[in-house]
Amino acid sequence: SGSSDPYCLVKVDNEVVARTATVWKSLNPFWGEEYTLRLPHGFRTLAVYVLDEDTIGQDDVIGKVSLSHRQISAEPRGVDSWLSLAPVDPDEEVQGEIHLELRVPEQGHPRVLRCHLIEARDLAPRDPSGTSDPFARVSCCGRTLETAVIKKTRFPHWDEVLEFELAEGEAVLSVEVWDWDIVGKNDFLGRVEFPLDAIGPDPTKGWFQLLPFPSAAEEPGGRLGALRLAVRLVEDRVLPTHCYQPLIQLLTEPILCPDQPAAGSALAILEEVTSGESRQDVATKLVKIFLGQGLAVPLLDYLTTRELARTTDPNTLFRSNSLASKSVEQFLKVVGLPYLHEVLKPVVNRIFEEKKYVELDPGKMELSRSRRVRFSFKGSLSEARVRESSLELLKGYLGDIVDAIVGSVDKCPLLMRVAFKQLRRRVEERFPSEEHEEARYFSISGFLFLRFFAPAVLTPKLFGLREQHADSRTGRTLLLLAK
């Protein structure tokens, strides 16, 4: 069809840790998905593979982006850029480890290298069954010896000793693992090399990471497309709970002791020095800390009251991405997500299932009208009729959403209701005149609709309302509905 159905697999040291949704029939997919991965300190690479999903047969690999631990660590603010997809060579897609013991006894002439191949683990699956038929091939001093083949496993146990007479000038012992195939050539599973001068009478024993063959040449980038990634490595050292008590006391002081001057408090200073790019992170952590202390509503009251004091025009209230706005937004996501699902899911599911054609822009109707309209309407239609039908559909969906919201008062979490009640009271105190009477409602609807319900309608996948992203037709309906 001239397009693909792309999705991404995220791998850490060749282990799959995340999968995005599939974006159907697109060469320019947008995912917008964010993952927090708990990584071991010694991880080597983070790789993102872009694949094309196929309903029949195996999915096709389009390309990959691979970042080493060193590359990610070198950017304290993170990597955020377009990166060219590189081709995927099966001989470089290795994983797993091999358990070996190497030894050269002092006695005896000629000198003999004893290579004890014990076992391997977590090898790459090369057969349709999801396993492999692994054997090891050891090369040294012009000789090559092999272990037995262990059928249908990714965790072979050989327990075989291979011996080599050492010759002058030989520098390296090579151990390769292969998947045996009865038809066609064997598949490479990984290799490891040891300099012979590092092997002595004391055994060299342990688990060793399998590595790919060295790349012969660098592939020119860009032919397979590019992937935009934002990756940031954060190393957290988590201490016992009591170690954080002084910090918590410092942050909660202006709330627990409201009679004290607020200007010099830690919370006030934190609010002033937080930059735009870190505001989301700070808001997320503050909300979690104060929720844990049972003080989330007083925190929001403190931050919104300070912002109200700085605001002269009620029409601009909470429109900026201030620490107060970000904190309320994060609070709604943490406290209100189950409520959001209960309110929006039935309507969102119906929109996805019905796949109705909705368009209000005459210019956009012309672009794909002949192909799309025929699925929803019989006969030829004027732009006016398409617009009229689209308006009718949008009003129907919107009416159902508003009815669901209005009828959900009893289901709305108590913390949300208390926070909004307090916000309304603070706005009334700050703007008491009749001409600003509606500010008390705008302040709440700005959060409840613009930062909570509307974004979830626009991108249901990112709020857990759907497992997959919307196709282009449904996505357009959701966009118009959110607007």
Residue pairs with C-beta under 8 A, 6 or more apart in sequence:
1 25
3 25
3 26
3 27
4 25
4 26
4 27
4 52
4 60
4 62
5 22
5 23
5 24
5 25
5 26
5 52
5 53
5 54
6 22
6 23
6 26
6 29
6 50
6 51
6 52
6 53
6 62
7 19
7 20
7 21
7 22
7 23
7 50
7 51
7 53
8 19
8 20
8 31
8 48
8 49
8 50
8 51
8 227
9 16
9 18
9 19
9 48
9 49
9 51
10 16
10 17
10 18
10 19
10 35
10 37
10 46
10 47
10 48
11 17
11 45
11 46
11 47
11 48
11 49
12 37
12 39
12 43
12 45
12 46
12 47
13 43
13 44
13 45
13 95
14 47
14 93
14 94
14 95
14 96
14 124
15 95
15 122
17 35
17 37
18 35
18 37
20 31
20 33
21 31
21 33
21 461
21 467
21 468
21 469
22 53
22 468
22 469
23 29
23 30
23 31
23 469
24 471
25 471
25 472
26 472
27 225
30 469
31 469
32 459
32 461
32 462
33 461
33 462
39 46
39 233
41 235
43 69
44 68
44 69
44 209
45 66
45 67
45 68
45 69
46 66
46 67
46 69
46 72
46 231
47 64
47 65
47 66
47 67
48 64
48 65
48 66
48 227
48 229
49 61
49 63
49 64
49 88
50 61
50 62
50 63
50 64
50 85
50 225
50 227
51 59
51 60
51 61
51 62
52 59
52 60
52 61
52 62
53 59
54 60
61 88
62 85
62 224
62 225
63 85
63 86
63 87
63 88
63 224
63 225
64 85
64 86
64 88
65 83
65 84
65 85
65 86
65 227
65 229
66 86
67 79
67 229
67 231
69 233
71 79
72 78
72 79
72 231
72 232
72 233
73 233
75 232
77 232
78 230
78 231
78 232
78 233
79 229
79 230
79 231
79 232
80 229
80 230
80 231
81 228
81 229
82 226
82 227
82 228
83 226
83 227
83 228
83 229
84 221
84 222
84 224
84 225
84 226
85 221
85 224
85 225
85 226
85 227
86 219
86 221
86 224
87 219
87 224
89 212
89 215
90 187
90 188
91 188
91 212
91 213
92 212
92 213
92 215
93 124
93 212
94 124
94 188
94 189
94 190
94 191
94 210
94 211
94 212
95 122
95 123
95 124
95 190
95 210
96 120
96 121
96 122
96 123
96 124
96 154
96 177
96 189
96 190
96 210
97 120
97 121
97 122
97 207
97 208
97 209
97 210
98 117
98 119
98 120
98 136
98 175
98 177
98 190
98 192
98 207
98 208
98 210
99 117
99 118
99 119
99 120
99 121
99 206
99 207
99 208
100 115
100 116
100 117
100 118
100 175
100 192
100 204
100 205
100 206
100 208
101 114
101 115
101 116
101 118
101 203
101 204
101 205
102 113
102 114
102 115
102 116
102 173
102 194
102 199
102 203
102 204
102 205
103 113
103 114
103 116
103 199
103 200
103 201
103 202
103 203
103 204
104 111
104 112
104 113
104 114
104 166
104 199
104 200
104 201
105 111
105 112
105 114
105 201
106 201
110 165
110 166
111 165
111 166
112 163
112 164
112 165
112 166
113 140
113 141
113 163
113 164
113 165
113 166
113 173
113 196
113 199
114 161
114 162
114 163
115 138
115 140
115 161
115 162
115 163
115 164
115 173
115 175
116 159
116 160
116 161
117 136
117 138
117 147
117 158
117 159
117 160
117 161
117 162
117 175
118 157
118 158
118 159
119 155
119 156
119 157
119 158
119 159
120 134
120 136
120 155
120 156
120 158
120 177
120 210
121 154
121 155
121 207
122 154
122 155
123 132
123 134
123 154
123 155
123 156
123 177
123 179
123 189
123 190
123 210
124 132
124 154
124 189
124 190
125 131
125 132
125 154
126 132
126 179
126 187
126 189
127 133
127 152
127 179
129 152
131 152
131 153
131 154
132 152
132 153
132 154
132 179
132 187
132 189
133 149
133 150
133 151
133 152
133 153
133 179
133 180
133 181
134 149
134 150
134 153
134 154
134 156
134 177
134 178
134 179
134 180
134 189
135 146
135 147
135 148
135 149
135 150
135 156
135 177
135 178
135 180
136 146
136 147
136 158
136 175
136 176
136 177
136 178
137 144
137 145
137 146
137 147
137 175
137 176
137 177
137 178
138 144
138 145
138 146
138 162
138 164
138 173
138 174
138 175
138 176
139 173
139 174
139 176
140 164
140 166
140 170
140 172
140 173
140 174
140 196
141 164
141 165
141 166
141 167
141 170
142 167
142 170
143 164
145 162
145 164
147 158
147 160
147 162
148 158
148 160
149 180
150 156
150 157
150 158
164 173
166 196
170 196
171 195
171 196
171 197
172 193
172 194
172 195
172 196
173 193
173 194
173 196
173 199
174 191
174 192
174 193
175 191
175 192
175 193
175 194
176 188
176 189
176 190
176 191
177 189
177 190
177 191
177 210
178 186
178 187
178 188
178 189
179 186
179 187
179 188
179 189
180 186
181 187
188 213
189 210
190 210
190 211
190 212
191 210
191 211
191 212
191 213
192 208
192 209
192 210
192 211
194 204
198 204
248 289
248 293
250 266
251 266
251 267
251 270
251 286
251 289
251 290
252 290
252 293
252 295
253 260
253 265
253 266
253 267
254 260
254 262
254 265
254 266
254 267
254 268
254 302
255 267
255 295
255 298
255 299
255 302
256 295
262 268
262 302
262 306
267 302
268 306
270 282
270 323
271 303
271 306
271 323
274 282
274 323
276 321
279 321
279 322
279 323
279 326
280 326
280 330
282 323
282 326
283 323
283 326
283 327
283 329
283 330
284 330
286 299
286 323
286 327
287 296
287 299
287 327
287 330
287 331
287 334
288 334
290 296
290 298
290 299
291 331
291 334
291 335
296 331
296 335
296 415
296 419
297 415
297 418
297 419
297 422
299 327
300 324
300 327
300 328
300 331
300 419
300 422
300 423
301 419
301 422
301 423
301 426
303 323
303 324
303 327
303 328
304 318
304 324
304 328
304 423
304 426
305 426
306 324
307 317
307 318
307 322
307 324
307 325
308 317
308 426
308 427
308 430
309 430
311 317
311 430
314 427
314 430
314 431
314 436
314 439
314 442
314 443
315 442
317 427
317 439
317 442
317 443
317 446
318 324
318 325
318 328
318 443
318 446
318 447
319 325
319 446
325 447
325 451
328 419
328 447
328 451
329 447
329 451
329 452
331 415
331 419
332 416
332 447
332 448
332 451
332 452
333 452
335 413
335 415
335 416
336 412
336 413
336 416
336 452
337 463
337 464
339 408
339 411
339 412
339 413
339 416
340 452
340 453
340 456
340 463
340 465
341 463
341 464
341 465
342 408
342 411
343 401
343 404
343 405
343 408
343 411
343 453
344 401
344 404
344 453
344 456
344 457
344 460
344 465
345 465
346 400
346 404
347 397
347 400
347 401
347 404
348 457
348 460
348 465
348 466
348 478
349 466
350 397
350 400
351 397
351 474
351 477
351 478
351 481
352 460
352 466
352 470
352 474
355 471
355 473
355 474
356 376
356 393
356 477
357 372
357 373
357 375
357 376
357 377
357 386
357 390
357 473
358 390
358 393
358 394
358 476
358 477
358 480
359 365
359 386
359 387
359 390
359 476
359 480
360 387
360 390
360 391
360 394
360 480
362 383
362 387
364 476
365 373
365 383
365 386
365 387
369 386
372 473
373 381
373 386
376 389
377 385
377 386
377 389
381 389
390 480
393 477
394 477
394 480
394 481
397 477
397 481
398 481
401 453
401 457
401 481
405 453
420 444
420 447
420 448
423 443
423 444
424 440
424 441
424 443
424 444
427 439
427 440
427 443
428 440
431 439
431 440
454 482
455 462
455 463
455 482
456 462
456 463
456 465
457 478
457 481
457 482
458 478
458 479
458 482
459 469
459 478
460 466
460 470
460 478
461 467
461 468
461 469
461 470
469 475
470 478
